[in-house]
Amino acid sequence: MWIYLSLLTVGFVAVVIYRKFARTLEVAQQYAGPPALPILGNGLWFLNKQPDEFLPIIHKLTSTYGDVVRFWQGPQFTLYVGNPSMIETILTNKHLTDKSGEYDYLSNWLGDGLLLSKRHKWHARRKAITPAFHFKILEQFVDVFDRNAAELVDVLEKHADDGKTFDMFPYVLLYALDVICESAMGTSVNALRNADSEYVRAVKEAAHVSIKRMFDIIRRTSLFYLTPSYQKLRKALKVLHGYTDNVIVSRRNQLMSKTDSGGVSDEFGAKKKDAFLDMLLRTSINGKPLTNLEIREEVDTFMFEGHDTTTSAVVFTLFNLAKHPEIQQKVYDEIVSVIGKDPKEKIELSHLHDLSYTEMAIKETLRLFPSVPLIGRRCVEEITIEGKTIPAGANIIVGIYFMGRDTKYFENPSQFIPERFEGEFSVEKFNPYKYIPFSAGPRNCIGQKFALNEMKSVISKLLRHYEFILPPDSVEEPPLASELILKPHQGVPLQIRHRALN
């Protein structure tokens, strides 16, 4: 009897899975795409590929099949979309707010933070956290940007005027880590001055292992937990989670003990400015305060999303300005006209608002080198878009990088022209979904104003001190690696020399 029931159950489950897969196969025929092998699909295309090989594979697919392409990652149906009108429908659809499966490999680190959380939990968290990014609150972080940018200037001094080439990426990465730690937790890790600290090494290790899982067929499975890489991740996360947990407990105790005196004071008795953590400690959902674990998830998410993305944007902007000295001069002239020639002059929020051409240069860089080149969504229910069906369970890849370089959407897309983003004729105003470096729709980047202000602040500080120069043997464009974040595969070699102050 039990054997019969077990066989019946197994048979029923098999029929359900078959029908679901048969429906997916039927729907897949609507889309162009490469032939696929049974079970493996097109998985061999991606098998153990390195991050610098991923964008060329997608480019090959789109060149052959157009801007909407279906392919199979094993039995997983995946749809690449590079069509702005279809992307608009996808990114604004309530059934498509969940992130695709690739993001799951960050869950050991980030838990259910804003990047990874799904539908109802994500909606509640987003609503609760949004006030922390109000423009009036963002003003208090300008001093953090400026002080840490001054540190970056000092650290780079050893490279000035020596005519030697160096990689700019690791320096900006450490600067961004200092900024995001101070902004998120109100603490300093002094990454620029102590690049080999336990915390900095843990951040790099956790990011490296988590991202590597996306490109390794073995590490994508549960076998990952038997590998040395998992032990490295555990060790790194013990440091990162322990650091965040200690700061949360300390800050919560301080806030509770200082309630009657009107807030937490620093060592000199002045009222301490709020970090992102402080706002989370005062945040509640449905009348319940966030737990320490929930706060850690959001702080760690802010940390992860806030340092790599900014580093990518700043470094590629400096590369473009070095490549186009006439545009670098225009940016510098604007900075001097707004802030003044004194390179030590502190930057204010009002200055950042007035750096319009600098912002154009950053936006044009993000068109060519979006910090997040591809974003993923999971379809939780079958939907129809532009007369075609996307099956439940499908992964959708939105091609931000390729849209920015498509002649259908941008004239002379390979050219660096900041004026594309000028005034009423800005490309952002004519179909904004063809330019989405911060994503779009309800799940867009919550910290994009913070990020733009940080970028303008550090670039204006650097350009007041140094001129950025491409070395004579520089390539037209640095080789790119597409992880979750777009990075230069072999760094961004630059030279710097002091500005002549007249």
N, C-alpha and C positions, 0 to 999 in steps of 0.2 A: 504493500500500500504506500509506504513512505517513498520507495523507489519510484513508483508511478507518479506520485505527486511532485517529486523532485524533477523527474524528466519533463513533466507537464509545465512546471515553472520555468525550467531552462528553455524549453521550446517556445513558451510564450514570450520570454525576454528576447530570444533570438528573432522571433517574428517582428517584435516592436523595433529592434535595432535595424533589421533588414528593411522594414518599411521606411524608417527614417532615412536610412542611407540611400534607398532607392529614390526617395523624394529629392534628396540632395543631388543625386546623379542626374535626375530628370531636369532639375532647375539649372544645373551647371551647363547644360547644352545651349542655354541662351547666350552664353558669353564666349568670346574668342579666347583661345589659350593653347599652350603646347600640349602635344599628346602626353598621356600619363601612363605609367606602369601600374598593374594591379598591386594593391596594398601600399607599395612604395610611393605611388603618385609621381610627383616631380621632386621627391625628397633628395634624390642623388645630386640634383643641381646645387643643393644647399648643404650637403653632407660635409660637416667639419670645415666649412669655409671660414676664412679669416674675415675680420670686419672690413678690410679694405677691398674685399671681393664682392660684397653684397650689393652695393649700388650698381656696379657694372652688370650684374645679373639682372637686376630690375630694368636697367636701361635696355638691355638686349630684348627683354620681354616686351617692353612698351614700343620699341622700335619695330618689332615684328607684328604685334597684335593690337596696338593702339593704346589709348589712355584708360581703358577699362579691360583688365586681363584677369582670367581665372587660372589658378593653378592649384595643385594639391601638395600639401606637406604631409606625406603619408596619406592617411584617410581624412585629413583635415582640409575641408574646402576653404580656400582663401581667395579673396577678390581684391585685386589692386585697383585703386581708383585715383585717376589724375584729372578728372573732369570737374571744374568748379561748380557747375549747377548740381551735379550729383553729390558732390562733397557737401554742399550747403544742406541738402536734404538729409544726408547721413549725420552730420554733426549737430543738427537741430532736432533729430528724431528721439523721442523719449525712450524708445526701445533699443537705442544704440549708444547709451552712455557708459556701458561697462567696457573696460579696457580688454584688449585681446590677450590671449594666453601667454604671450611672450613676457608680459609685465609680471606674471606670477613668480618669476625667478628672483624678484626683488622682495618677496613677501617675508623672508626670514629677517631681513633688515628693517623694512618699513611697515610691516604688519598691515593693518587696515587704515592707514593714513589716506589723505585726500587723493593721492595719486592712484592708489590701488583699490579703494573701497568701491563697493557696488551699489547700485540703484538707491534704495531707501537710506542706507547708512551714508552713502556719499552725499545725497541731497541734504540730509540733516546736518552733516559736518560742514558742507560748503556754506549753508545758510548761517551757521553759527560762527564760522571763521571769517567770512567776508568783511565784517566791520573792522577787523584788524588791518585791512589793507586800504582803509579810507585815506584819501590824499593828505588829510591833516595829520594823521598818525604817521604817515610815511615821511613827513617833514623832519621828524626827530632822528631819522637814520642818516640824513645828509652829513652830519658831523662824523658818523662812523665811516662813511665812504671816504671823506676827505682825509681823515687821520691815517687810515690804512693805505690810501693812495700815496700819501707822503712817505710812508714806510717803503712802499714799492719803489718810489723814486730813489730813495737812499740806497736800497739794495742793488738797483741797476747801475748805480754810479760807477762801479768797477768796470763796466763795459763801455762807458762813454769815451768817445774820441780815440779808441785804440785801433780802429779799422778792422777789428775781428768780428766774425759772425758768431752769434749765439742763438739758442732756441728760446723764444719768448714765452712759450706755452707754460712751462713749469713755474715760472715766476708769477704769472697772472693767476694760475691755479691756486697758489699759496695765498696770494692777496685775497682772492675770492673766498677762500676757506676762512680766513681771518674775519672778513666782513660778515659772512653768513653766520659764523659762530657767535659773534658779538651781537648781531641783530636778532638771532633766534633765541639765544640763551642769556645774553648779557654778560658773557664770559669771554676771555681772550685765550686762544690757544697758541698765539705767537708763531703761527706756521711759517711766516716769512723769515723769521729769525731762528727758527728751530724746525727745519724741514724734516728732521729725522726723529721727531718726537713720537712717542707711542701712539698718540691720538692721530697724528697725520698719517703714520704708517698703517693704522687700522682703517682709516677712511679709504686709502688707496687699495688695500687688500680686499676689503669688502666690495668695493666697486669692481675691481678686477675679476674676482671670482663670480660675482653675481652676473656680470655682463657676459663672461666667458660661457656660462651655462646656455646662453641663447644660441651659441654657435657650435655646440658640441653635442652630438647625438646621444652619447652616454650620459653626460651630465644633465640632459633634459629629463632623464628617467629617475626613478627612485634609487638607482645604483649610485647616483651622486653622493648619497649619504654614506657610502662605503669608501669613498675616495679621500685621498689626502687633502684635496681642495676643500671638502666640507669641514675638515678639522681646522684648516686655515681660516675659513669663514667663521666658524664658531669662536675661535680665538679672537678674531677682529671684532666680532659683534659683542663679545663679552666686554671689551674695552669701550666700544661706542655706546652700547646700551647702559653700561655701568656709569659712564660719564654723564649721560643725559639724565639717568635716574637720580644720581646724586645731586645734580643741579636742580631738578624738579623738587625734590624733597627739601632742599635748602631754601629755595625761593618760596615754596609754599609756607614753610615755617616763618620766614621773614615777613611775608605778607600778613600772616595771621597775627604775628606779634606786633606789627607796626600799624595795624588797622586804626587804632585810636589816635595815632600821631600823624595820620594823613598820608601814609605811604612809606616806601623804603627809601632810606637815605644812603648816600655813598660815604666813603671814609672821611670826607671833609664836611659832612653834615648837609650837603646840598641834596635836594630831592632827586632820586635816581630816575633816569628815563626808562620807560617801559621797554622791555624786549618782547618779542613775539610770545615767548613763554609766559610772561606776566599776563598778557591778554588772554591766553588760553586758560590760565588759572582762574580767571574771572568769568570764563565762558560756561554756559550751561545749555543743555539740549532737553527740551520738555521739562524744564525746571530742575534738572539734575546736573550738577557740575561734572565736568569731564574727569575721569579717573586718571591716575598717574600714568597708566599704560596708554590710554587714549591720547594724553598729552605728549607722551614720548613718541608715539607713532607720527603725530603731526610735526613735532620738532625735527625728528629724523627725516621726514619727508621734505620739509623746508630746507634742511641741510643738503640733502641729496640733490634736489632739483635746483637749488640756488647757487651752487658753486661751479659745477661743470658747464652748465648752460651759459652762464655769464662769461666764464673763461673762453669758451668757444667764440662767442660773439665779439668780445674785446680783441682777442688775438687776430681773428680774421679781419676785423676792422683796421687794425694796425697794419696788417699785411696789405690791404687794399690802399691805404693811405701812403704806405711806402712805395707801392707800385705806381701810384699816381701822384707825384709830388705836387702838381698844380692843385689838386683837390685837397691834399694835406695842407697846403698854404692857405686855401680858402677857409678850411676848418680852423686853422690856427688864427687867422685874422679875425674870425668871428669870436673865438674864445677871448682874444685880447680886447676886442671891442666891448665885450660883455663883462669880463672879470677884471681886465687890466693886465699889464705886462709882468707885474710882480709875480713870479712863479710860486711864492709862498702865500699869496693871498688866499684866504679860506673861501671855499665855495659855499654859496647859499642856495636855498631852493629857488629863489627868484632868478638866479643865474641859470639854473638848469632849464627853467621854462623858456628862457630867451635863447638858448642854444639850438635854434631851429635847423640850421644847416648841418650842424654836428649830428643832430637826430636823423636828418635825411641820409647822411653817410652811413650811420648805423643801420637804418632800415634797408638801405640798398645792399649792405653787406649781408643782412639776414635774408634777403631775396636770393642771393647767390650761395650763401652758406648758412642756411637755417640751423640753429642750434639743435633742434629736433627735426631731422630730415624726413622721418616717416612716423606717423602715429597710427595706433591700432585700435580697433573697436571690435567687440563681439556682438553678433546679432542674436538676441535672446528670444525673439519671436520672428516668424516668417513675415517679411514685409515686401511691398512692391514699390520700386522707385523708377520713374520714367518708363513705366510699362514692363519692367523686368523684375523678376522675383529674386530676393536674397533669402536663402533658407535659414531657418533657426540653427544656431550653432556655428554659423559661418564666421570666419575671421575676416576683417576688412582692413586693408592697409591704405592709408591716405598719403599720397605722394607729394608732400610739401616741397621737397627738394627739386623734383623734376618739373613741377608747375612753374617754379621760379625761373627756370631755364628754357621754357617752351616758347617757341616763336609764335604760337597761336595766342599767347597771353601777354607777351612782352616784346616790344620792338627792340631789335639788337640785344637779345638777352645776355649775351656774353660780355657786354660792355658794362663798366661800372659808372653809372650815371645817377648820382644822388638826387638830381633835379626831378627824377620820376615821382618823387614824393612831395613836390612843392605845391602848396596852396590848394586851390579849388580843382586843379588838374591832376592831383595826386592819383596814382594808380590804385590806392586804397579805396577811393571813392567810386570806382567804376565796377564793379563786382569784387567786393572785398574778399570773396572766398578763393580768389586765385592767388592771394598773398596772405598766408596765415602762419607766420613764424611762431606765434604764441597759441596756435590752434584757434578754434572758434566755437561759437555756440555755448551752451550752458556749461560745458566742461573745458572751457578755455583756461589758459594759465592765470591763476588768481594773482600771481605776483608780477605781472608784466610791467606795471608802473614802477614798482620797486626796482625791477631789473633795468629798465630804461634809464632811470635816474642814476643807478649805480654805474652803468656803462658810460653815460655822459660825464659823470663826475670823475671817474678814473682816467678816461681819455683826455679830458680837458686838463687834468693835472699833469699827465705824462707829456702832452704836447707843449705845455708851457715850459717844460724843462728840456725836452729832447726833440730832435728831428729823427724820424725813423726812415731808414734807408734799406733798400734791397741789395744784397750782395751781388757782385757782377755775374756770378754763375747761377743766379736764382732761376727757378723754373717758372713757367707761365702761371701755374696754379699748383699749390702743394698737393701731393697725393692725399686722398681723403679716406678716413675709416668711419664707417657708419656703425656705431654701436646704438644705444638709445640716443646718444649724443653724437653730433658730427664733430670729428676731431681731425687734426692734421696727422696723417699716419706716421710721418717722420719728423714731426715738429714744424715750426715756422721760423726759419733762420732769418735774422734781421741784424742790422747794425744800428747803433745810435750815436749821435753826437750832440753836444750841448747847443742850445739855442743861443744865438748872439743877441744879447740884450742891448739895444741902442737907447 
